[in-house]
């Protein structure tokens, strides 16, 4: 677990540094070349403990799938969120404490249309 967090911290540091390099390059009038700066790629599957984090769009699609084929045949949404990380840097909506399970924190979970609390 500590290595995953370290990897995320390194990725965020690289993203922050890239933004600074891009700012400096724009001041100097330099382009980053055809491929641009290297951007770290993290996989949501590296955080299996956060498999319940989903975007509102994924949850909407899942609810539609449940309505169409039933809960037993519905396909679970894929893992797509890395806690506290987005390709552009820190994304508060990707934090497990901000929006658990992608749900609206002010909304009653029993009213999600799935009949479960």
Backbone as CSV, one residue per row, in Angstrom:
resi,resn,N_x,N_y,N_z,CA_x,CA_y,CA_z,C_x,C_y,C_z
1,UNK,0.813,-1.191,0.000,0.000,0.000,0.000,0.854,1.252,0.000
2,UNK,1.931,1.230,0.733,2.801,2.404,0.807,3.426,2.697,-0.554
3,UNK,3.754,1.647,-1.296,4.345,1.864,-2.623,3.333,2.474,-3.587
4,UNK,2.058,2.093,-3.469,1.028,2.705,-4.313,0.918,4.193,-4.028
5,UNK,0.927,4.533,-2.747,0.849,5.942,-2.372,2.083,6.706,-2.848
6,UNK,3.253,6.086,-2.731,4.475,6.721,-3.220,4.397,6.944,-4.724
7,UNK,3.909,5.943,-5.442,3.774,6.069,-6.895,2.828,7.219,-7.244
8,UNK,1.718,7.320,-6.525,0.770,8.402,-6.770,1.425,9.754,-6.479
9,UNK,2.169,9.849,-5.385,2.849,11.098,-5.038,3.874,11.489,-6.100
10,UNK,4.609,10.512,-6.609,5.590,10.788,-7.663,4.874,11.267,-8.922
11,UNK,3.771,10.614,-9.265,3.010,11.019,-10.457,2.500,12.446,-10.308
12,UNK,1.988,12.787,-9.130,1.506,14.149,-8.895,2.643,15.155,-8.962
13,UNK,3.815,14.781,-8.477,4.987,15.649,-8.539,5.406,15.888,-9.991
14,UNK,5.385,14.838,-10.800,5.735,14.962,-12.223,4.733,15.873,-12.926
15,UNK,3.455,15.711,-12.628,2.428,16.551,-13.242,2.642,18.014,-12.862
16,UNK,2.929,18.261,-11.593,3.186,19.622,-11.124,4.416,20.209,-11.816
17,UNK,5.467,19.412,-11.919,6.680,19.872,-12.590,6.431,20.137,-14.071
18,UNK,5.638,19.283,-14.700,5.305,19.483,-16.113,4.585,20.807,-16.329
19,UNK,3.660,21.146,-15.414,2.949,22.410,-15.537,3.922,23.579,-15.459
20,UNK,4.876,23.473,-14.553,5.879,24.540,-14.422,6.742,24.629,-15.677
21,UNK,7.175,23.502,-16.208,7.972,23.494,-17.438,7.170,24.089,-18.594
22,UNK,5.884,23.732,-18.693,5.041,24.286,-19.755,4.914,25.800,-19.624
23,UNK,4.770,26.301,-18.382,4.696,27.743,-18.156,5.989,28.430,-18.589
24,UNK,7.117,27.860,-18.198,8.422,28.430,-18.574,8.596,28.388,-20.085
25,UNK,8.239,27.247,-20.697,8.369,27.123,-22.154,7.508,28.144,-22.884
26,UNK,6.301,28.400,-22.368,5.443,29.377,-23.041,6.024,30.781,-22.921
27,UNK,6.646,31.088,-21.790,7.298,32.388,-21.627,8.463,32.522,-22.601
28,UNK,9.216,31.442,-22.768,10.377,31.460,-23.660,10.009,31.244,-25.126
29,UNK,8.765,30.856,-25.380,8.333,30.597,-26.755,8.853,29.282,-27.313
30,UNK,9.061,28.321,-26.430,9.575,27.009,-26.822,8.418,26.016,-26.850
31,UNK,8.412,25.133,-27.847,7.406,24.072,-27.879,8.007,22.806,-27.271
32,UNK,7.128,21.920,-26.809,7.574,20.688,-26.153,7.925,19.575,-27.129
33,UNK,7.819,19.833,-28.406,8.122,18.811,-29.394,6.871,18.041,-29.770
34,UNK,7.002,17.085,-30.688,5.819,16.383,-31.200,5.101,15.530,-30.155
35,UNK,5.821,14.996,-29.184,5.205,14.120,-28.181,4.877,14.844,-26.885
36,UNK,5.320,16.061,-26.723,5.081,16.793,-25.487,5.888,16.220,-24.345
37,UNK,5.568,16.642,-23.150,6.253,16.134,-21.960,5.677,14.778,-21.573
38,UNK,6.509,13.958,-20.938,6.039,12.646,-20.483,5.021,12.847,-19.376
39,UNK,3.932,12.108,-19.450,2.883,12.171,-18.431,2.726,10.795,-17.801
40,UNK,2.733,10.744,-16.484,2.582,9.440,-15.810,1.203,8.848,-16.047
41,UNK,1.160,7.544,-16.155,-0.093,6.819,-16.337,-0.269,5.859,-15.164
42,UNK,-1.365,6.017,-14.443,-1.688,5.104,-13.353,-2.939,4.332,-13.730
43,UNK,-3.047,3.119,-13.222,-4.202,2.276,-13.520,-5.096,2.162,-12.288
44,UNK,-6.393,2.369,-12.456,-7.300,2.209,-11.310,-7.227,0.812,-10.685
45,UNK,-6.874,-0.190,-11.476,-6.802,-1.552,-10.943,-5.699,-1.707,-9.902
46,UNK,-4.808,-0.717,-9.791,-3.758,-0.758,-8.773,-4.316,-0.433,-7.388
47,UNK,-5.563,0.040,-7.318,-6.222,0.376,-6.057,-7.487,-0.467,-5.910
48,UNK,-7.350,-1.797,-5.751,-8.544,-2.653,-5.676,-9.434,-2.328,-4.487
49,UNK,-8.872,-1.769,-3.439,-9.675,-1.407,-2.277,-10.632,-0.260,-2.551
50,UNK,-10.428,0.446,-3.648,-11.276,1.581,-4.007,-12.192,1.236,-5.181
51,UNK,-12.485,-0.041,-5.352,-13.291,-0.470,-6.493,-14.724,0.058,-6.448
52,UNK,-15.122,0.599,-5.298,-16.460,1.160,-5.177,-16.561,2.608,-5.631
53,UNK,-15.428,3.217,-6.003,-15.449,4.605,-6.471,-15.803,4.643,-7.953
54,UNK,-16.839,5.396,-8.278,-17.268,5.508,-9.667,-17.721,6.926,-9.949
55,UNK,-17.645,7.291,-11.211,-18.118,8.607,-11.617,-19.644,8.601,-11.648
56,UNK,-20.265,9.765,-11.537,-21.727,9.824,-11.643,-22.237,9.239,-12.962
57,UNK,-21.494,9.434,-14.034,-21.891,8.889,-15.338,-21.880,7.358,-15.316
58,UNK,-20.859,6.761,-14.702,-20.800,5.302,-14.594,-21.965,4.763,-13.771
59,UNK,-22.297,5.452,-12.692,-23.416,5.011,-11.858,-24.743,5.141,-12.598
60,UNK,-24.908,6.207,-13.374,-26.128,6.379,-14.168,-26.262,5.246,-15.187
61,UNK,-25.161,4.937,-15.862,-25.171,3.853,-16.842,-25.480,2.519,-16.172
62,UNK,-24.924,2.289,-14.986,-25.180,1.049,-14.256,-26.655,0.954,-13.864
63,UNK,-27.225,2.046,-13.390,-28.650,2.033,-13.022,-29.520,1.719,-14.226
64,UNK,-29.163,2.277,-15.378,-29.909,1.979,-16.613,-29.775,0.510,-16.975
65,UNK,-28.566,-0.042,-16.795,-28.317,-1.452,-17.080,-29.147,-2.333,-16.141
66,UNK,-29.207,-1.975,-14.856,-30.008,-2.732,-13.884,-31.478,-2.679,-14.272
67,UNK,-31.953,-1.513,-14.662,-33.358,-1.367,-15.050,-33.680,-2.203,-16.291
68,UNK,-32.702,-2.318,-17.185,-32.932,-3.038,-18.434,-32.857,-4.557,-18.280
69,UNK,-31.867,-5.049,-17.525,-31.653,-6.500,-17.467,-31.815,-7.097,-16.075
70,UNK,-32.000,-6.280,-15.071,-32.134,-6.778,-13.702,-30.799,-6.815,-12.990
71,UNK,-30.860,-6.790,-11.674,-29.643,-6.711,-10.860,-28.752,-7.942,-11.035
72,UNK,-29.341,-9.118,-11.205,-28.546,-10.342,-11.324,-27.732,-10.388,-12.609
73,UNK,-28.222,-9.777,-13.671,-27.548,-9.820,-14.971,-26.764,-8.548,-15.286
74,UNK,-26.901,-7.535,-14.451,-26.237,-6.256,-14.717,-24.721,-6.398,-14.587
75,UNK,-24.006,-5.665,-15.404,-22.548,-5.656,-15.370,-22.084,-4.487,-14.516
76,UNK,-21.213,-4.762,-13.571,-20.699,-3.706,-12.698,-19.857,-2.727,-13.501
77,UNK,-19.882,-1.462,-13.109,-19.048,-0.487,-13.810,-17.575,-0.798,-13.601
78,UNK,-16.738,-0.427,-14.564,-15.301,-0.687,-14.433,-14.670,0.251,-13.407
79,UNK,-13.529,-0.138,-12.902,-12.783,0.753,-12.021,-12.199,1.859,-12.886
80,UNK,-12.442,3.106,-12.518,-11.934,4.193,-13.342,-11.352,5.341,-12.540
81,UNK,-11.512,5.319,-11.225,-11.044,6.432,-10.409,-9.854,6.002,-9.569
82,UNK,-8.833,6.847,-9.577,-7.678,6.658,-8.715,-7.834,7.685,-7.595
83,UNK,-7.901,7.255,-6.342,-8.151,8.186,-5.243,-7.153,9.340,-5.206
84,UNK,-7.677,10.569,-5.200,-6.831,11.750,-5.087,-5.983,12.050,-6.296
85,UNK,-6.340,11.522,-7.457,-5.510,11.702,-8.647,-6.384,11.891,-9.869
86,UNK,-5.943,12.757,-10.748,-6.527,12.867,-12.077,-5.372,13.141,-13.028
87,UNK,-5.544,12.914,-14.322,-4.441,13.154,-15.252,-3.916,14.595,-15.221
88,UNK,-4.735,15.527,-14.738,-4.310,16.921,-14.672,-3.779,17.303,-13.297
89,UNK,-3.762,16.371,-12.368,-3.312,16.655,-11.013,-4.325,16.199,-10.004
90,UNK,-4.279,16.763,-8.824,-5.183,16.364,-7.749,-6.611,16.713,-8.124
91,UNK,-7.485,15.762,-7.994,-8.901,15.937,-8.307,-9.692,15.601,-7.057
92,UNK,-10.236,16.617,-6.367,-10.959,16.335,-5.117,-12.120,15.377,-5.300
93,UNK,-12.743,15.351,-6.472,-13.865,14.438,-6.679,-13.402,12.995,-6.785
94,UNK,-12.094,12.798,-6.986,-11.567,11.440,-7.055,-11.154,10.919,-5.685
95,UNK,-11.320,11.743,-4.655,-10.953,11.346,-3.306,-12.048,10.482,-2.692
96,UNK,-11.684,9.369,-2.072,-12.706,8.512,-1.486,-13.479,9.187,-0.359
97,UNK,-12.902,10.240,0.249,-13.612,10.916,1.323,-14.578,11.958,0.787
98,UNK,-14.355,12.424,-0.451,-15.209,13.473,-0.994,-16.562,12.929,-1.433
99,UNK,-16.554,11.862,-2.204,-17.795,11.306,-2.728,-17.698,9.783,-2.719
100,UNK,-17.992,9.140,-1.591,-17.875,7.687,-1.524,-18.789,7.005,-2.537
101,UNK,-18.193,6.119,-3.308,-18.971,5.362,-4.289,-19.533,6.223,-5.401
102,UNK,-19.060,7.460,-5.507,-19.565,8.341,-6.546,-20.944,8.875,-6.236
103,UNK,-21.457,8.593,-5.050,-22.813,9.011,-4.692,-22.816,10.441,-4.204
104,UNK,-23.976,11.042,-4.244,-24.165,12.383,-3.721,-24.223,12.278,-2.205
105,UNK,-23.271,12.923,-1.475,-23.249,12.747,-0.024,-24.511,13.229,0.666
106,UNK,-25.270,14.142,0.059,-26.488,14.631,0.668,-27.709,13.826,0.305
107,UNK,-27.538,12.799,-0.506,-28.665,12.008,-1.000,-28.772,10.695,-0.228
108,UNK,-29.979,10.283,0.045,-30.226,9.026,0.734,-29.855,7.866,-0.191
109,UNK,-28.934,6.969,0.216,-28.534,5.858,-0.657,-29.707,4.939,-1.011
110,UNK,-30.715,4.888,-0.163,-31.866,4.019,-0.457,-32.692,4.557,-1.607
111,UNK,-32.478,5.823,-1.971,-33.254,6.405,-3.059,-32.531,6.336,-4.392
112,UNK,-31.550,5.439,-4.489,-30.766,5.361,-5.714,-31.424,4.521,-6.800
113,UNK,-32.599,4.017,-6.562,-33.308,3.245,-7.563,-32.971,1.770,-7.545
114,UNK,-32.005,1.380,-6.740,-31.619,-0.021,-6.679,-32.273,-0.724,-5.497
115,UNK,-32.922,0.050,-4.643,-33.638,-0.534,-3.526,-32.739,-1.019,-2.407
116,UNK,-31.493,-0.541,-2.360,-30.569,-0.946,-1.320,-30.086,0.270,-0.579
117,UNK,-29.833,0.106,0.712,-29.301,1.226,1.516,-27.817,1.129,1.592
